[in-house]
Amino acid sequence: MPAVSLVRELEGWLAEEIGRQCLGEAYKFAVHPVTMVAPPENGIRYNVMIGRASPLLGQAPLLIGYAVTNPFPARELVTAVVADALGKLRVLAGELLAAPNGKPA
């Protein structure tokens, strides 16, 4: 069996899951592996960022980050992370649009 990059596998799952849950909205993501070499945290974890453009012209993108501490995360974890992130980003975008000055209360 060929070797598989843990980061590329995680990126592939994120891309597929965002594609399933995006409802036609454009999202971007980044995965950054972090190596931990001091006990008791020997191993690897991943910082995952998921974001979308702000609904307000000229404003910074909306981003949310997660620390995935399992070095071999399950596909179900990726599904849950994406569902949580997209839900929170949609709520924030709606709040920005509803706020009179573009800032949520």
N, C-alpha and C positions, 0 to 999 in steps of 0.2 A: 504494500500500500504506500502511495507517495506521501511525503511529508506535507503538512498543512500549516501555514502561518497562523498563529492564534489571532493576531491583529487583523489579518485579511479575512479570516472566518467571521470574526465579530463585525467587521465592516460590512461584509456581505449580508449577514443577518440583519443588521441595522438598515441597510438600503432596501432589502426586501420588505421588512416590516413597516418602514416609513411609507413605502410604496403602497402597501395594503391599507394603511390607516390615514393617509394624508388628505383624503377627500378632495383631491385636485389642487391642494395648496402646495406651494414649493417650500421644502425644508432642506437644510444642509446639516451635516454632522461631521464630527472629528473624533477620532479615537487616538489617545496618547497612552502608550504603555509606560508604566512606572515600575522600575525594578527596586525591590526592597531587599537590602542585603544585611540588615541588622536584626538579630533575633528580637522578639519572637515573630517578626513579620517577614521572614525570608520568603521570597517568591516574587510574584508579579501582580499588579493590579492595573486597572485601566481607568483613565479619566475620559468620560464620554461627554461631549457637548452636542446638543441638538438645538437648532435655531431656525428662525424664519425672519423675513424682512418685517420691519415695523409697518403697521398699516398707515402710519403718519409719514408723509413725504419728508425726506431728509433726516430722519431720525435713525439712531443706531439700531442694529438688528436686535431682536428679542432672542435671548439665549438662556438655556437651562443646562446645568451640569450634574453629572452623576459619577460617583466613585463605585466602580464594579470591582469588588475585592476578591472574587473567585477567579483564580487563574484560568480555569476552564468553565466559563459561564455557560449555563444551559440556554437553549433557544427560548424557553419559556420566560427566562429572566429578561431577555432582550425584548420580547413581546410586551412584558409588563412595563419596562422602562420607556419604550416608545409610546405606549398608551398613556402613561402618566405625563410624559413630556409634552406630547401633542395636545392633550387635554388642558394642561396648564398654560401652554403658549396660546391656545385659542381663547381661553378666558382672559388672559392679559391683553391680547389684541382687541377683544371686545370691550374691555374696560377703557383702553386708550381711546377707542373710537367714541365711546359714550361720554367720556369726561369732557366738560366744556373747555378746559385748557390743555387737553391732551395728556393730563397726568391723572392716574387713578387715585382715588381717595385713600 
